[in-house]
Amino acid sequence: MNEKEAREYISELFSIVGTNSVLVVLPRGKLKRLYCPFWVIAKVDVPPLEKGKEYTVEAVKMTLHLQDVFIIERKAYLVWYFAVKV
């Protein structure tokens, strides 16, 4: 997928789901929507963020490589570095 196609896909996707929430699957299979701001816990050190500390997600975005990112302290971090606190 080229950059133009990625931008179009992201634009269409976020017109449906938005950038202010995520869907989380709970242990018993229930689905829950969390709206920003919500809390996450860093699973690894991602300077300047530290493993084990809690952070507030300001928004949810997507890179041009179609990877989801959390916006924390006005910077983008890949979502798999965090556990969502429900």
Phi, psi and omega in degrees: 000129179277175185299319180297314179297319179297315179299318179295317179298313180297317179299315179294316180300311184285347172286341180264310187260339179078175182245011185251013180200165173226157172257131182240134176270119180280165184308323181271014176089000177286149179257135180226134176265129176250127180264146176291143358280142173226165186262143173228160177242128180292128178273340179217164172288126175228083188314133008272004181281147185245141178305135176088347180270154180265144180222155180262129177272123181273329181197165177239127182229185180218138177281169177291349174266013177062039175253131179288141177226150171261139174265115182230126181052041176067017177234153182265134178227139179299139188295331185287356174278359188226152169252132180283131179270116182257000000 
